[in-house]
Amino acid sequence: MPDPVDPSGVSDLPLDDLVACHECDLLMRKPQLAHGEKAQCPRCGYELYAHRHNVVERSLALVVTALLLYVPANFLPIMQLNLLGHSSRDTVWSGVVGLFNTGMQGVAGVVFLCSMGIPLLKLICQLVVLLSIRWNIGRNYGLLLYRIYHHLRDWGMLEVYLMGVLVAIVKLADMAAITVGLGLVCFISLLLVQVWLEVVMSPHQIWQALSGEDAHAGD
């Protein structure tokens, strides 16, 4: 665990040697980690950062997987609804179009941004950032895109959309025959891959690699 720093002696230490806990704001000396190790706050136990193996390669594989799942997750039927002889197949995109056509353009725009637009933009930012590290080109643009990605993280709400779909399925189950479509499977898979990507893509190592401090981020 990192050693806490006496506030009276902070001015004597380089800023690069300090790290602050995101949860309790404890100021500590930044430890040097070996592969597979992680640093935790000695006061609250929050994980400050970790040094993981093959961060770039593993993250690239997950980003490509997420991009491959993106199209079927949004354009294949999530569920098929049969009610009084009428059948309809609903996708994420058809939901956006349906809201727009019923005069709810504002809601349609929010749903499109949070469930389709911003998640795709996040994946593209992650892909370009990782490629800039892997190929050692355009790291200044990679830094800019990684900052943009961090500002977008709170706006991609796939899990909220998924909860809405599950609530709708539960409420409609007694009134109509519902068949779960392949789109829902892809949508859940996309969400799980993105959660896994958040764990694997260690921000500490990515920042260091983009700034040229860690030439072995992919090891």
N, C-alpha and C positions, 0 to 999 in steps of 0.2 A: 504494500500500500504506500501511496505517496506520503511524504512528511509534511505536516502543516507548517505554515510560515508565520513567524511573528510579524504582525503588521508594522511594527516599528522598524523592521529591517528590510521592508519590501523595496525601498528606494535603492538599496545596495545591490539588488539582484537584477540581472537582465530579464526583460519581459518574456523572452523565449524559454526561460527556465521555470516559468510559473504556469500554473493551470488552476482554474476556478471551477468548483463543482456547480453544475447547472441547476441542482436542486436546493442545496443549502448555502451556496456561495462561499464555502470554505476555500481559502487560498492555500495552495500547496506547491511544493517543488515538483516539477514534471519528471516522472521516472522514465528511465530507459527500459523499454520492454523487448523481450526476446519473442520469437515467433510463437504464437499460441497463448501468450500471456495477456492479461487484461489488468487495467488499473481501476481500483474502486476507491470511492471516497471513504476515509476512515471514520467519518462522523455519521453519514447517513447510508453508506453502502451503495450509493449510485455508481453505475459503471461509467467511468469517465471516458475511456476509450480502450480499444483492444488492438492487438497486432495479429491479424489473421493471415493464414497461408493463402497464396494465389488469389488475392482479392480481385485483381483486374480480370483475370481469366474467368473466374467463377461468376463474377458480376456480369461480364459480357454474355456468358451463356444464359443467365437468367433474363437479361434484358431482351435478347433475341427471342427467347421462349415467350416472354410477355408480349412482344410485338406480333409474334405468330398467332397468339391467342386473341389478340385485340379484335381482329376482324370478325371471326366467328362469334366472339362473345357479344358483340354489338349488333350483328346483322343476322345471326341465326335465331330462330324462335326460342324464346325463353320458356314459354308455355303455350299450350293449345287449350282454348276454352270452348267447351260445348254447352250451350244453354238454349233450351227450347228449340232444338233442331238447328240452331245457328252455330257455326264454328268460326273461330278467329284465332290467328296465330300472332302473338305479340313479340316484338323485339325491342331492344333499347331504342333503336332508331325510330321505329314506328311509334313508340311512346312520345318521343320528341315531336314528331310530325303531327301526331294526334292532338297534342297540347297546342301546337301552333295553329292548326286548322280550326280549333274551337275558340279562338280568340284569346288564348292565354299565352301570348307571345313572350312576355316577361318570364313566366314560369318555364316555358319551353327553352328559353335561352339559358336560364340557370341550370336546368337539368342537363342540357347539352354540354355546357362548360364543365360541370362537376362530374359527369359520368362518362363523357367521351373526349371533349376537347383538352382539358387540363391533364387527365391521365396520359393521353397520347403525347402531349407536349413534355411532360415529365420524363417519359420513356425516351423520347428523342434527345432531350438534354443529357440524360444519363448515358445514352449510347455514344454521343459525340464526346462527352467528357472522358469516358473510358477509352475510346479510340485515340483521343489526343494523348493519353498516357501511354497506351500500348504502342503506338507508332512514333511517339515522341515528336509530335508536330502540333502547332497551334495551341500551346498550353495556356497562352493568355486568353484565348477565346474559351478554352476549357474552364478557366477560373471564372469568367463571366457567366457562362452557362450553368456552372455549379452553384453560383450565388442565386441565379434565377430559379434553379431547381429548388433550392431551400425556401425561397419565397412562395413557391407553388405547392409545397408539400401539404399545407393545411387546406388547400382548395380542391384537391382530388378526393372525392367522397364516394368511392366505389362501395365501401362497406355500408354507407347510409342507403344507397340505392338498393343494395342487396337486401337489407332489412325491410325496405319498402316492398320489394317483390315477395319476400317470404310472408309478410303480414297480409298482403293481398291474396296469396295462395291459401292461407289459413282461413281467411274470412269468406272466400268464395267456394271453399271446398264443400260446404253444405248446400250450396245453391246450384252448382254446375259441376260437370265432369271436367277435371283438369288433368292434362298430361304434361309432364315436365319435358321440356325440349332440350336439345343438345346445346343450345345457346346458354342455358343456365349452368350446365356443367362447365362450359368454357369460361363463363363469367366468374364462377367460384374459383376455377383453376387460375385465372388471371389475378384475382385478388390474393390468393395464396402465394403465387409466384412473386407478386410485388411486396408482400410482407416478408418473404424470405430474402428478397433483394435488399430490403431495408436493413436486415440483420447482417448480411454478408458484406455489403458495400460500406465498409468502415469509414466514416467521415474523416477521422483523424489521418488515416493512411492516404485517402484520396487528396486531402488538402496538402499533405506533405509531398505527394507525388506531383501534383500540379505546380507546386512552388519550387520543385527541383530538389527538395530536401531528402527525398526517399526515392532512390533510383531502383529499388528492389521491391516496389509495391506489389508486383505480380508474383513474387517468389513465395 
